[in-house]
Amino acid sequence: MAGKSASKSTAGKRTRSGRERMNLLIDPRLLRAAAVALGTTNKSDAVNVALERLAEDAAILRELGAATGEIPDYPCVDT
Amino acid sequence: MPLSALDTNGYVDILRGGSRAAAIHAALDAAGTRLVVLMPVIAELLQGARRLADERTVLRRFVDPMPVNRRIAATAAEWTATGERVAAMLRAGHDPAELARRAFWLDVHIAQLCRSRGITLLTDDEDHERIERHVRHRTAALPSSP
């Protein structure tokens, strides 16, 4: 039971799109810079797109790292 | 954020391991670019897989973690552009025997795909030096071993 209640957000209110309104402390300069860099139309999108890309990039790099030396006898291919 | 993609030889170096693999991984980690995967490169890699388990490794490590919008495959227009590019290279006097080589032809396709999507190809394949004169795609050298 303790784990279940711990996973619930105490500050959040879920929207129809599955997003959640949360009280977060964010540096506004970083948020503006992220919105410009990512080309998002609003700051919520900037946060979500940035988090999505961060998670994607981390997973991609993790798997590249895990592949290192995984097939040491990979043959020479004509490329 | 600029897009980058590894060429086949980069993936082969990673699979074989060693200091070159570590250098490539470190460079990708630090590059600040958005990595995408070129599906023709995956096709080439699968062709080199000797065991079924190797095929699964290629897909699990290099394709599965990529969201669908980062798996790059040619559209009808891009296939057409590849054919037009090869024809133009032949008309310009490029060696027909080289263009008849499956791997070289596929490199022209990869180059065309990179050009049309604004992707920088990370490669040390010398074929791309010759192709670049015709296709004008962007390439960058794979990092060498420390």
Backbone of each chain as ProteinMPNN parsed JSONL, in Angstrom:
{"seq_chain_A": "MAGKSASKSTAGKRTRSGRERMNLLIDPRLLRAAAVALGTTNKSDAVNVALERLAEDAAILRELGAATGEIPDYPCVDT", "coords_chain_A": {"N_chain_A": [[0.822, -1.212, 0.0], [1.965, 1.171, 0.777], [3.805, 1.657, -1.269], [2.089, 2.016, -3.412], [0.705, 4.375, -2.773], [2.861, 6.076, -2.742], [3.56, 6.314, -5.407], [1.689, 7.941, -6.467], [0.966, 11.209, -7.688], [1.067, 14.088, -5.737], [0.668, 16.644, -6.406], [-0.381, 16.772, -8.881], [-2.723, 17.137, -11.635], [-4.468, 15.356, -13.814], [-4.791, 15.771, -17.333], [-7.057, 15.568, -20.169], [-5.487, 14.716, -22.286], [-3.657, 13.131, -21.098], [-1.592, 14.349, -19.934], [-0.109, 15.952, -17.068], [-0.805, 18.399, -14.666], [1.638, 20.046, -12.936], [3.518, 21.167, -10.113], [6.442, 22.529, -10.695], [9.835, 23.521, -10.374], [11.378, 25.497, -12.584], [14.02, 26.741, -14.538], [13.536, 29.711, -16.144], [15.036, 30.743, -18.265], [16.279, 28.524, -19.364], [14.047, 27.164, -20.214], [12.961, 28.861, -22.167], [15.077, 28.822, -23.989], [15.063, 26.121, -24.685], [12.555, 25.878, -25.896], [12.929, 27.461, -28.17], [15.075, 26.095, -29.412], [13.94, 23.627, -29.919], [11.8, 24.253, -31.41], [9.166, 24.429, -30.553], [5.721, 25.287, -29.889], [4.691, 26.051, -27.478], [5.495, 26.292, -23.928], [5.008, 24.048, -22.374], [5.005, 22.024, -24.287], [7.667, 22.218, -25.015], [8.995, 21.265, -22.724], [8.002, 18.628, -22.644], [8.788, 17.56, -25.163], [11.544, 17.837, -24.96], [12.119, 16.131, -22.805], [11.248, 13.726, -23.88], [13.015, 13.378, -26.041], [15.426, 13.259, -24.679], [15.153, 10.899, -23.218], [14.891, 9.091, -25.328], [17.386, 9.423, -26.641], [19.128, 8.58, -24.643], [18.442, 5.885, -24.413], [19.136, 4.953, -26.944], [21.917, 5.388, -27.002], [22.642, 3.768, -24.857], [22.077, 1.206, -25.838], [23.828, 1.127, -28.018], [26.215, 1.146, -26.632], [25.957, -1.28, -25.292], [26.13, -2.986, -27.417], [28.748, -3.022, -28.041], [31.477, -4.871, -28.99], [29.957, -7.139, -29.135], [29.673, -8.875, -31.268], [32.384, -10.097, -32.0], [33.555, -11.418, -34.137], [32.428, -10.413, -36.403], [31.985, -10.397, -39.875], [34.057, -9.112, -42.643], [32.351, -6.913, -44.623], [31.322, -6.008, -47.898], [31.12, -2.751, -48.273]], "CA_chain_A": [[0.0, 0.0, 0.0], [2.831, 2.354, 0.857], [4.364, 1.891, -2.601], [1.042, 2.516, -4.291], [0.434, 5.784, -2.495], [4.051, 6.859, -3.065], [3.651, 6.549, -6.842], [0.715, 8.954, -6.867], [1.408, 12.588, -7.569], [0.239, 14.862, -4.808], [0.453, 17.983, -6.948], [-0.805, 16.696, -10.262], [-4.102, 16.979, -12.062], [-4.303, 14.808, -15.155], [-5.657, 16.345, -18.356], [-7.599, 14.564, -21.093], [-4.415, 14.205, -23.154], [-2.757, 12.284, -20.313], [-0.583, 15.187, -19.282], [-0.429, 16.232, -15.683], [-0.391, 19.726, -14.21], [2.515, 19.826, -11.787], [4.293, 22.315, -9.627], [7.868, 22.249, -10.878], [10.686, 24.712, -10.414], [12.131, 25.447, -13.834], [14.743, 27.959, -14.894], [12.848, 30.237, -17.332], [15.967, 30.922, -19.406], [16.433, 27.211, -19.994], [12.78, 26.822, -20.861], [12.877, 29.654, -23.408], [16.095, 28.314, -24.927], [14.613, 24.806, -25.168], [11.433, 26.091, -26.819], [13.495, 27.961, -29.435], [15.887, 25.04, -30.027], [13.094, 22.506, -30.341], [10.774, 24.765, -32.317], [7.833, 24.141, -30.023], [4.878, 26.483, -29.86], [4.479, 26.501, -26.098], [6.528, 25.838, -22.992], [4.706, 22.667, -21.965], [5.512, 21.153, -25.354], [9.138, 22.23, -24.939], [9.399, 20.342, -21.649], [7.689, 17.24, -23.013], [9.635, 17.133, -26.284], [12.922, 17.7, -24.455], [12.201, 14.905, -21.999], [11.098, 12.583, -24.792], [14.273, 13.192, -26.788], [16.466, 12.86, -23.729], [14.952, 9.47, -22.918], [15.211, 8.348, -26.561], [18.838, 9.454, -26.876], [19.791, 7.755, -23.626], [18.197, 4.473, -24.752], [19.921, 4.65, -28.156], [23.337, 5.295, -26.605], [22.794, 2.6, -23.975], [22.112, -0.005, -26.676], [25.096, 1.158, -28.769], [27.24, 0.722, -25.681], [25.782, -2.711, -25.017], [26.505, -3.735, -28.633], [30.204, -2.968, -28.22], [32.157, -6.162, -28.863], [28.984, -8.23, -29.007], [29.955, -9.847, -32.347], [33.794, -9.791, -32.316], [33.964, -12.027, -35.408], [31.574, -9.905, -37.5], [32.867, -10.486, -41.054], [34.23, -7.948, -43.502], [31.315, -6.848, -45.656], [31.583, -5.03, -48.941], [30.2, -1.631, -48.012]], "C_chain_A": [[0.854, 1.26, 0.0], [3.394, 2.708, -0.507], [3.343, 2.502, -3.525], [0.781, 4.001, -4.04], [1.634, 6.657, -2.848], [4.124, 7.175, -4.548], [2.648, 7.599, -7.315], [1.297, 10.35, -6.729], [0.486, 13.324, -6.611], [-0.099, 16.225, -5.386], [-0.245, 17.957, -8.301], [-2.308, 16.636, -10.467], [-4.032, 16.572, -13.526], [-5.296, 15.453, -16.135], [-6.164, 15.229, -19.261], [-6.513, 13.943, -21.961], [-3.428, 13.324, -22.401], [-1.64, 13.076, -19.656], [-1.035, 15.5, -17.854], [0.068, 17.625, -15.317], [0.413, 19.55, -12.929], [3.175, 21.124, -11.361], [5.774, 21.961, -9.711], [8.631, 23.567, -10.861], [11.579, 24.605, -11.638], [12.777, 26.796, -14.089], [14.111, 28.518, -16.179], [13.766, 30.45, -18.532], [16.154, 29.604, -20.143], [15.181, 26.838, -20.782], [12.626, 27.582, -22.184], [13.853, 29.119, -24.451], [15.662, 26.972, -25.51], [13.494, 24.967, -26.186], [11.937, 26.572, -28.18], [14.234, 26.832, -30.155], [15.017, 23.924, -30.599], [11.986, 22.948, -31.293], [9.363, 24.472, -31.844], [7.038, 25.425, -29.867], [4.569, 26.944, -28.44], [5.459, 25.806, -25.153], [6.269, 24.415, -22.488], [5.228, 21.69, -23.004], [7.036, 21.074, -25.299], [9.629, 21.251, -23.887], [9.181, 18.901, -22.08], [8.567, 16.731, -24.15], [11.067, 16.926, -25.812], [13.083, 16.415, -23.653], [12.116, 13.661, -22.886], [12.413, 12.307, -25.515], [15.396, 12.727, -25.879], [16.366, 11.36, -23.45], [15.303, 8.618, -24.14], [16.724, 8.269, -26.768], [19.58, 8.566, -25.889], [19.631, 6.271, -23.969], [19.041, 4.061, -25.957], [21.394, 4.467, -27.796], [23.599, 4.081, -25.714], [22.915, 1.325, -24.813], [23.38, -0.043, -27.544], [26.247, 0.699, -27.877], [27.17, -0.768, -25.421], [26.203, -3.563, -26.214], [28.019, -3.823, -28.804], [30.849, -4.327, -27.948], [31.22, -7.352, -28.816], [29.158, -9.287, -30.106], [31.407, -9.625, -32.797], [34.244, -10.361, -33.649], [33.068, -11.57, -36.567], [32.448, -9.81, -38.763], [33.043, -9.143, -41.77], [33.121, -7.974, -44.542], [31.714, -5.791, -46.67], [30.609, -3.893, -48.746], [30.546, -0.455, -48.886]], "O_chain_A": [[0.546, 2.256, -0.653], [3.465, 3.88, -0.878], [3.658, 3.385, -4.323], [0.652, 4.784, -4.981], [1.475, 7.823, -3.209], [4.69, 8.2, -4.926], [2.748, 8.091, -8.438], [2.026, 10.643, -5.781], [-0.736, 13.187, -6.68], [-1.028, 16.89, -4.927], [-0.654, 19.0, -8.811], [-3.06, 16.162, -9.615], [-3.591, 17.347, -14.374], [-6.468, 15.653, -15.817], [-5.747, 14.078, -19.13], [-6.606, 12.772, -22.331], [-2.468, 12.824, -22.989], [-0.836, 12.523, -18.905], [-2.201, 15.325, -17.501], [1.205, 17.99, -15.613], [-0.072, 18.973, -11.956], [3.359, 22.045, -12.156], [6.29, 21.192, -8.9], [8.116, 24.6, -11.289], [12.435, 23.725, -11.717], [12.17, 27.847, -13.886], [14.152, 27.849, -17.212], [13.33, 30.349, -19.679], [16.185, 29.561, -21.373], [15.258, 26.271, -21.872], [12.212, 27.011, -23.192], [13.517, 28.979, -25.627], [15.869, 26.713, -26.696], [13.475, 24.285, -27.211], [11.434, 26.145, -29.22], [14.05, 26.63, -31.355], [15.332, 23.353, -31.643], [11.316, 22.118, -31.907], [8.46, 24.287, -32.66], [7.603, 26.51, -29.732], [4.222, 28.106, -28.226], [6.153, 24.862, -25.532], [7.208, 23.67, -22.208], [5.817, 20.663, -22.666], [7.622, 20.011, -25.506], [10.57, 20.494, -24.127], [10.056, 18.053, -21.908], [9.039, 15.595, -24.108], [11.727, 15.965, -26.207], [14.072, 15.699, -23.809], [12.822, 12.676, -22.667], [12.867, 11.166, -25.596], [16.219, 11.899, -26.269], [17.371, 10.648, -23.449], [15.928, 7.565, -24.015], [17.273, 7.2, -27.034], [20.54, 7.884, -26.249], [20.576, 5.494, -23.831], [19.593, 2.961, -25.991], [22.035, 3.511, -28.232], [24.649, 3.446, -25.809], [23.754, 0.469, -24.533], [23.94, -1.114, -27.78], [27.134, -0.037, -28.31], [28.196, -1.442, -25.338], [26.586, -4.721, -26.051], [28.512, -4.606, -29.615], [30.779, -4.859, -26.84], [31.643, -8.461, -28.491], [28.829, -10.455, -29.902], [31.642, -9.034, -33.851], [35.201, -9.864, -34.242], [32.963, -12.255, -37.585], [33.524, -9.214, -38.728], [32.3, -8.187, -41.545], [32.972, -8.959, -45.265], [32.365, -4.802, -46.332], [29.416, -4.033, -49.015], [29.888, 0.583, -48.813]]}, "seq_chain_B": "MPLSALDTNGYVDILRGGSRAAAIHAALDAAGTRLVVLMPVIAELLQGARRLADERTVLRRFVDPMPVNRRIAATAAEWTATGERVAAMLRAGHDPAELARRAFWLDVHIAQLCRSRGITLLTDDEDHERIERHVRHRTAALPSSP", "coords_chain_B": {"N_chain_B": [[18.311, 20.753, -33.96], [21.157, 19.19, -35.326], [21.016, 16.348, -37.543], [22.447, 13.101, -37.436], [23.935, 10.136, -38.814], [25.148, 6.835, -38.507], [27.384, 5.187, -40.693], [27.639, 1.964, -42.327], [30.164, 0.856, -41.715], [30.822, 2.015, -39.279], [28.994, 0.871, -37.49], [29.865, -1.765, -37.73], [32.412, -1.603, -36.609], [31.678, -1.042, -33.961], [30.311, -3.409, -33.259], [32.397, -5.247, -33.408], [34.024, -4.378, -31.389], [36.604, -3.059, -29.152], [39.095, -0.366, -29.158], [38.398, 1.476, -31.081], [35.643, 1.248, -31.264], [34.944, 2.206, -28.754], [35.755, 4.828, -29.039], [34.018, 5.779, -31.004], [31.572, 5.543, -29.699], [31.972, 7.315, -27.578], [32.225, 9.71, -28.982], [29.691, 9.986, -30.122], [28.175, 10.277, -27.875], [29.005, 12.715, -26.989], [28.47, 14.452, -29.011], [26.196, 16.086, -29.369], [24.327, 15.847, -31.303], [21.485, 14.621, -33.102], [20.882, 11.332, -33.324], [20.035, 9.224, -35.995], [18.793, 6.247, -37.621], [19.786, 4.673, -40.587], [17.926, 2.789, -42.715], [18.802, 1.349, -45.055], [21.443, 0.91, -44.344], [21.145, -0.799, -42.193], [20.129, -2.978, -43.587], [22.4, -3.717, -45.006], [24.073, -4.436, -42.889], [22.686, -6.63, -41.85], [23.023, -8.391, -43.89], [25.613, -9.164, -43.504], [25.483, -10.69, -41.251], [26.25, -13.7, -39.758], [25.042, -15.59, -38.167], [21.807, -16.466, -36.875], [21.386, -15.381, -34.393], [23.068, -13.196, -34.511], [21.777, -11.55, -36.319], [19.563, -10.9, -34.791], [20.794, -9.481, -32.783], [21.716, -7.193, -34.149], [19.27, -5.986, -34.831], [18.059, -5.658, -32.315], [19.834, -4.013, -30.933], [20.333, -1.785, -32.608], [18.074, -0.979, -34.063], [15.588, -1.405, -32.681], [15.699, 0.384, -30.356], [15.324, 2.812, -31.582], [12.96, 5.315, -32.162], [10.124, 5.175, -34.382], [10.045, 7.395, -36.103], [12.689, 8.007, -36.337], [13.847, 6.11, -37.809], [15.155, 5.788, -40.82], [13.971, 5.535, -44.011], [13.715, 5.331, -47.561], [11.497, 7.425, -49.422], [9.101, 7.239, -52.143], [9.822, 9.307, -53.873], [12.457, 9.691, -53.154], [13.665, 7.275, -53.876], [13.336, 7.514, -56.613], [14.956, 9.747, -57.055], [17.423, 8.622, -56.437], [17.822, 6.837, -58.593], [17.886, 8.695, -60.678], [20.161, 10.083, -59.948], [22.183, 8.136, -60.193], [22.048, 7.697, -62.932], [22.819, 10.217, -63.831], [25.425, 10.274, -62.889], [26.585, 8.287, -64.449], [26.316, 9.479, -66.974], [28.029, 11.556, -66.576], [30.406, 10.336, -66.777], [31.26, 8.577, -64.826], [32.758, 5.594, -63.568], [31.316, 2.794, -64.961], [31.527, 0.165, -64.077], [32.044, 0.392, -61.377], [29.696, 1.576, -60.509], [28.036, -0.524, -60.967], [28.541, -2.226, -58.949], [27.009, -3.668, -56.192], [27.296, -2.708, -53.529], [28.393, -0.168, -53.893], [26.434, 1.13, -55.359], [24.388, 1.108, -53.502], [25.537, 2.802, -51.672], [25.349, 5.203, -53.038], [22.619, 5.522, -52.912], [22.277, 5.757, -50.13], [23.694, 8.112, -49.741], [22.107, 9.914, -51.2], [19.761, 9.783, -49.715], [20.664, 10.871, -47.296], [21.302, 13.441, -48.132], [18.777, 14.448, -48.922], [17.406, 14.456, -46.514], [18.899, 16.037, -44.888], [20.909, 14.908, -43.322], [23.923, 14.222, -41.619], [26.409, 12.048, -42.593], [28.242, 9.738, -40.822], [31.205, 8.447, -41.507], [33.903, 6.377, -42.774], [34.218, 5.373, -45.192], [35.674, 5.177, -48.256], [34.35, 5.291, -50.663], [32.401, 7.218, -50.397], [33.709, 9.617, -50.66], [34.097, 9.868, -53.39], [31.468, 9.768, -54.257], [30.392, 12.019, -53.079], [31.117, 14.185, -54.639], [29.252, 14.203, -56.621], [26.712, 13.935, -55.414], [26.681, 15.675, -53.278], [26.258, 15.372, -50.521], [26.44, 15.595, -46.9], [29.262, 14.622, -45.065], [31.042, 13.209, -42.271], [34.058, 12.404, -40.614], [34.521, 9.238, -39.049], [35.401, 8.87, -35.628], [38.81, 8.233, -34.794], [40.776, 5.596, -33.245], [41.934, 6.178, -29.878]], "CA_chain_B": [[19.507, 19.965, -33.67], [21.535, 18.473, -36.551], [20.837, 14.893, -37.562], [23.606, 12.315, -37.868], [23.701, 8.693, -38.929], [26.357, 6.024, -38.687], [27.448, 4.33, -41.869], [27.766, 0.547, -41.967], [31.467, 0.534, -41.101], [30.783, 2.444, -37.877], [28.296, -0.183, -36.734], [30.726, -2.964, -37.714], [33.447, -1.353, -35.595], [31.059, -1.184, -32.634], [30.04, -4.835, -33.004], [33.672, -5.964, -33.197], [34.586, -3.929, -30.111], [37.946, -2.477, -29.189], [39.227, 1.057, -28.839], [37.663, 2.264, -32.088], [34.231, 1.226, -30.846], [34.816, 3.108, -27.608], [35.909, 6.203, -29.54], [32.774, 6.133, -31.706], [30.534, 5.71, -28.681], [32.253, 8.562, -26.842], [31.947, 10.845, -29.871], [28.239, 10.123, -30.262], [27.672, 10.726, -26.575], [29.386, 14.11, -26.787], [28.326, 15.243, -30.232], [25.084, 17.038, -29.364], [23.525, 15.681, -32.503], [20.385, 13.669, -32.963], [21.228, 10.164, -34.125], [18.969, 8.472, -36.658], [19.341, 5.035, -38.237], [19.446, 4.541, -42.009], [17.528, 1.392, -42.888], [19.684, 0.636, -45.999], [22.633, 0.496, -43.593], [20.736, -1.997, -41.438], [20.049, -4.076, -44.567], [23.781, -4.153, -45.259], [24.569, -5.112, -41.683], [22.027, -7.94, -41.741], [23.629, -9.247, -44.914], [26.87, -9.687, -42.963], [25.266, -11.506, -40.043], [26.429, -15.119, -40.1], [24.16, -16.421, -37.348], [20.505, -15.869, -36.59], [21.549, -14.573, -33.17], [23.703, -11.932, -34.906], [20.704, -10.725, -36.898], [18.739, -10.39, -33.687], [21.596, -8.464, -32.082], [21.689, -5.967, -34.962], [17.945, -5.358, -34.72], [17.777, -5.289, -30.922], [20.704, -2.916, -30.478], [20.414, -0.601, -33.477], [16.781, -0.552, -34.622], [14.522, -1.373, -31.663], [15.654, 1.581, -29.503], [15.023, 4.011, -32.375], [11.546, 5.561, -32.46], [9.848, 4.979, -35.815], [10.382, 8.602, -36.887], [14.147, 8.124, -36.471], [14.278, 5.02, -38.694], [15.055, 6.495, -42.098], [13.85, 4.732, -45.228], [13.419, 6.224, -48.686], [10.158, 7.581, -49.996], [9.085, 7.013, -53.593], [10.583, 10.396, -54.512], [13.893, 9.502, -52.88], [14.112, 6.18, -54.752], [13.436, 8.099, -57.955], [16.137, 10.615, -57.07], [18.612, 7.758, -56.488], [17.979, 6.391, -59.984], [18.303, 9.845, -61.487], [21.541, 10.409, -59.567], [23.063, 7.132, -60.803], [22.064, 7.981, -64.376], [23.62, 11.432, -64.018], [26.837, 9.917, -62.664], [27.027, 7.56, -65.652], [26.45, 10.47, -68.054], [29.203, 12.389, -66.264], [31.621, 9.566, -67.028], [31.67, 7.741, -63.69], [33.065, 4.209, -63.941], [30.104, 1.961, -64.911], [31.782, -1.061, -63.298], [31.887, 0.718, -59.952], [28.263, 1.788, -60.244], [27.355, -1.818, -61.026], [28.769, -2.914, -57.664], [25.845, -3.497, -55.318], [27.611, -1.895, -52.355], [28.598, 1.225, -54.307], [25.108, 1.647, -55.745], [23.666, 1.35, -52.252], [26.141, 4.002, -51.074], [24.744, 6.364, -53.718], [21.272, 5.641, -52.338], [22.449, 6.276, -48.766], [24.103, 9.514, -49.89], [20.929, 10.66, -51.647], [18.861, 9.83, -48.559], [21.241, 11.833, -46.346], [21.159, 14.791, -48.684], [17.388, 14.926, -48.937], [16.906, 14.643, -45.139], [19.807, 16.897, -44.12], [21.608, 14.07, -42.343], [25.368, 14.077, -41.783], [26.784, 10.634, -42.536], [29.515, 9.488, -40.143], [31.749, 7.334, -42.293], [35.264, 6.456, -43.323], [34.16, 4.627, -46.441], [36.228, 6.059, -49.301], [33.366, 5.442, -51.749], [31.618, 8.446, -50.21], [34.471, 10.765, -51.167], [33.812, 9.977, -54.829], [30.029, 10.022, -54.438], [30.104, 13.369, -52.58], [31.286, 15.153, -55.731], [28.035, 14.195, -57.433], [25.477, 14.038, -54.621], [26.818, 16.825, -52.369], [25.743, 15.112, -49.171], [27.41, 15.954, -45.856], [29.861, 13.498, -44.349], [32.034, 13.527, -41.239], [34.876, 11.209, -40.374], [34.349, 8.511, -37.801], [36.581, 9.115, -34.783], [39.785, 7.141, -34.805], [41.119, 5.084, -31.917], [42.831, 7.102, -29.16]], "C_chain_B": [[19.885, 19.137, -34.902], [21.364, 16.959, -36.415], [22.115, 14.224, -38.052], [23.204, 10.856, -37.965], [25.036, 7.992, -39.11], [26.264, 5.258, -39.992], [27.724, 2.892, -41.395], [29.079, 0.255, -41.236], [31.543, 0.971, -39.637], [30.11, 1.402, -36.997], [29.16, -1.445, -36.64], [31.819, -2.799, -36.662], [32.888, -1.516, -34.188], [30.86, -2.666, -32.307], [31.326, -5.608, -32.72], [34.341, -5.562, -31.883], [35.969, -3.339, -30.276], [37.918, -0.981, -29.008], [38.483, 1.942, -29.844], [36.188, 2.362, -31.71], [34.013, 2.205, -29.703], [34.894, 4.556, -28.064], [34.628, 6.67, -30.237], [31.676, 6.413, -30.684], [30.724, 7.027, -27.932], [31.907, 9.776, -27.692], [30.44, 11.066, -30.017], [27.628, 10.677, -28.984], [27.907, 12.227, -26.404], [28.953, 15.028, -27.925], [27.235, 16.299, -30.178], [24.289, 16.994, -30.644], [22.445, 14.652, -32.227], [20.676, 12.51, -33.898], [19.967, 9.529, -34.707], [19.615, 7.224, -37.255], [18.847, 4.947, -39.683], [19.128, 3.076, -42.272], [18.32, 0.675, -43.988], [20.973, 0.162, -45.326], [22.319, -0.764, -42.781], [20.64, -3.2, -42.371], [21.443, -4.624, -44.864], [24.351, -4.927, -44.076], [23.974, -6.509, -41.56], [22.624, -8.915, -42.754], [24.922, -9.879, -44.384], [26.697, -10.586, -41.754], [25.339, -12.983, -40.407], [25.451, -16.017, -39.354], [22.847, -15.675, -37.116], [20.594, -14.956, -35.359], [22.183, -13.219, -33.502], [22.675, -10.983, -35.526], [19.878, -10.086, -35.793], [19.485, -9.298, -32.914], [21.539, -7.133, -32.827], [20.355, -5.241, -34.77], [17.683, -4.853, -33.301], [18.58, -4.065, -30.492], [20.568, -1.638, -31.295], [19.067, -0.109, -34.015], [15.727, -0.4, -33.527], [14.534, -0.11, -30.795], [15.319, 2.866, -30.25], [13.512, 4.165, -32.535], [11.331, 5.502, -33.981], [10.249, 6.201, -36.644], [11.889, 8.841, -36.988], [14.716, 6.944, -37.246], [14.06, 5.523, -40.123], [15.066, 5.525, -43.272], [13.334, 5.642, -46.341], [11.938, 6.251, -49.034], [10.251, 7.266, -51.493], [9.939, 8.063, -54.306], [12.088, 10.198, -54.313], [14.462, 8.316, -53.666], [14.292, 6.705, -56.18], [14.699, 8.94, -58.075], [17.422, 9.788, -57.102], [18.875, 7.292, -57.916], [18.463, 7.51, -60.876], [19.766, 10.196, -61.214], [22.528, 9.434, -60.214], [23.175, 7.392, -62.307], [22.938, 9.196, -64.669], [25.106, 11.131, -63.835], [27.39, 9.169, -63.878], [27.253, 8.529, -66.809], [27.681, 11.337, -67.844], [30.51, 11.612, -66.401], [32.096, 8.727, -65.856], [31.808, 6.294, -64.15], [31.816, 3.319, -63.827], [30.297, 0.695, -64.078], [31.599, -0.784, -61.804], [30.415, 0.917, -59.604], [27.477, 0.484, -60.305], [27.557, -2.63, -59.744], [27.604, -2.614, -56.722], [26.144, -2.518, -54.171], [27.781, -0.425, -52.731], [27.258, 1.879, -54.643], [24.307, 2.002, -54.497], [24.232, 2.576, -51.532], [25.588, 5.27, -51.729], [23.342, 6.602, -53.138], [21.344, 6.246, -50.932], [22.805, 7.765, -48.82], [22.909, 10.387, -50.27], [19.943, 10.851, -50.489], [19.354, 10.866, -47.536], [21.069, 13.257, -46.856], [19.721, 15.287, -48.56], [16.853, 15.155, -47.527], [17.811, 15.545, -44.292], [20.566, 16.159, -43.031], [23.104, 14.064, -42.65], [25.729, 12.608, -41.602], [28.163, 10.5, -41.893], [30.135, 8.248, -40.764], [33.238, 7.485, -42.528], [35.365, 5.613, -44.59], [34.597, 5.558, -47.582], [35.285, 6.228, -50.492], [32.642, 6.79, -51.634], [32.379, 9.693, -50.65], [34.162, 10.974, -52.652], [32.344, 10.327, -55.077], [29.689, 11.476, -54.075], [30.209, 14.428, -53.692], [30.005, 15.273, -56.562], [26.791, 14.506, -56.606], [25.492, 15.249, -53.692], [26.135, 16.571, -51.026], [26.844, 15.446, -48.162], [27.941, 14.686, -45.191], [30.785, 14.045, -43.258], [32.777, 12.238, -40.933], [34.501, 10.55, -39.054], [35.578, 8.772, -36.938], [37.534, 7.925, -34.837], [40.087, 6.718, -33.374], [42.052, 6.061, -31.215], [44.271, 6.613, -29.194]], "O_chain_B": [[19.032, 18.454, -35.468], [21.54, 16.379, -35.344], [22.779, 14.717, -38.965], [22.273, 10.398, -37.303], [25.935, 8.497, -39.783], [25.205, 4.744, -40.353], [28.003, 2.65, -40.221], [29.103, -0.496, -40.261], [32.258, 0.357, -38.844], [30.586, 1.088, -35.906], [29.187, -2.111, -35.606], [32.119, -3.731, -35.916], [33.558, -2.07, -33.316], [31.198, -3.12, -31.214], [31.34, -6.516, -31.889], [35.134, -6.324, -31.331], [36.448, -3.143, -31.393], [36.871, -0.39, -28.742], [38.002, 3.021, -29.497], [35.571, 3.421, -31.822], [33.027, 2.942, -29.681], [34.184, 5.415, -27.54], [34.208, 7.817, -30.078], [30.945, 7.397, -30.795], [29.766, 7.758, -27.684], [31.36, 10.757, -27.188], [29.975, 12.206, -30.034], [26.675, 11.456, -29.024], [27.118, 12.921, -25.763], [29.059, 16.249, -27.812], [27.331, 17.313, -30.87], [23.654, 17.976, -31.031], [22.498, 13.914, -31.243], [20.714, 12.678, -35.117], [18.973, 9.325, -34.01], [20.837, 7.151, -37.379], [17.661, 5.121, -39.964], [19.983, 2.213, -42.071], [18.507, -0.537, -43.873], [21.528, -0.871, -45.7], [23.138, -1.679, -42.699], [21.022, -4.31, -42.0], [21.64, -5.836, -44.961], [25.025, -5.943, -44.247], [24.673, -7.46, -41.208], [22.715, -10.116, -42.496], [25.28, -10.992, -44.771], [27.665, -11.182, -41.282], [24.588, -13.461, -41.257], [25.074, -17.079, -39.849], [22.784, -14.446, -37.155], [19.959, -13.903, -35.301], [21.878, -12.214, -32.86], [22.702, -9.776, -35.288], [19.54, -8.903, -35.845], [18.888, -8.325, -32.454], [21.339, -6.08, -32.223], [20.325, -4.027, -34.571], [17.152, -3.758, -33.109], [18.077, -3.195, -29.781], [20.673, -0.537, -30.755], [18.94, 1.059, -34.382], [15.048, 0.625, -33.457], [13.463, 0.429, -30.516], [15.06, 3.896, -29.628], [12.848, 3.238, -32.999], [12.253, 5.75, -34.758], [10.738, 6.055, -37.764], [12.319, 9.781, -37.657], [15.934, 6.79, -37.334], [12.923, 5.665, -40.574], [16.034, 4.797, -43.495], [12.607, 6.602, -46.086], [11.234, 5.244, -48.951], [11.338, 7.057, -52.031], [10.686, 7.743, -55.23], [12.886, 10.503, -55.2], [15.622, 8.352, -54.078], [15.267, 6.382, -56.859], [15.421, 8.858, -59.069], [18.404, 10.197, -57.721], [20.008, 7.345, -58.395], [19.334, 7.314, -61.724], [20.511, 10.557, -62.124], [23.574, 9.842, -60.718], [24.262, 7.315, -62.879], [23.701, 9.204, -65.635], [25.946, 11.676, -64.551], [28.53, 9.395, -64.286], [28.242, 8.426, -67.535], [28.301, 11.798, -68.803], [31.59, 12.157, -66.172], [33.215, 8.214, -65.879], [31.064, 5.831, -65.014], [31.31, 3.109, -62.725], [29.357, 0.208, -63.451], [31.07, -1.614, -61.065], [29.947, 0.485, -58.55], [26.378, 0.393, -59.758], [26.838, -3.595, -59.488], [27.26, -1.455, -56.488], [25.352, -1.622, -53.883], [27.367, 0.462, -51.984], [26.988, 3.019, -54.264], [23.645, 3.038, -54.432], [23.497, 3.302, -50.863], [25.382, 6.283, -51.06], [22.94, 7.743, -52.907], [20.566, 7.136, -50.591], [22.285, 8.569, -48.047], [22.727, 11.473, -49.72], [19.372, 11.927, -50.309], [18.566, 11.634, -46.986], [20.73, 14.163, -46.096], [19.484, 16.419, -48.139], [15.941, 15.962, -47.345], [17.526, 15.788, -43.119], [20.833, 16.704, -41.96], [23.504, 13.919, -43.805], [25.398, 11.999, -40.585], [29.135, 11.083, -42.372], [29.648, 7.134, -40.57], [33.772, 8.593, -42.487], [36.45, 5.2, -44.999], [33.97, 6.586, -47.836], [35.403, 7.194, -51.246], [32.315, 7.419, -52.641], [31.769, 10.711, -50.977], [33.988, 12.104, -53.11], [32.022, 11.085, -55.991], [28.81, 12.085, -54.685], [29.489, 15.427, -53.686], [29.723, 16.326, -57.134], [25.918, 15.253, -57.048], [24.438, 15.788, -53.355], [25.505, 17.469, -50.467], [28.016, 15.564, -48.517], [27.178, 13.799, -44.807], [31.242, 15.187, -43.321], [32.218, 11.143, -40.981], [34.201, 11.225, -38.07], [36.686, 8.885, -37.463], [37.114, 6.771, -34.915], [39.704, 7.392, -32.418], [42.873, 6.707, -31.866], [45.157, 7.264, -28.642]]}, "name": "protein", "num_of_chains": 2, "seq": "MAGKSASKSTAGKRTRSGRERMNLLIDPRLLRAAAVALGTTNKSDAVNVALERLAEDAAILRELGAATGEIPDYPCVDTMPLSALDTNGYVDILRGGSRAAAIHAALDAAGTRLVVLMPVIAELLQGARRLADERTVLRRFVDPMPVNRRIAATAAEWTATGERVAAMLRAGHDPAELARRAFWLDVHIAQLCRSRGITLLTDDEDHERIERHVRHRTAALPSSP"}
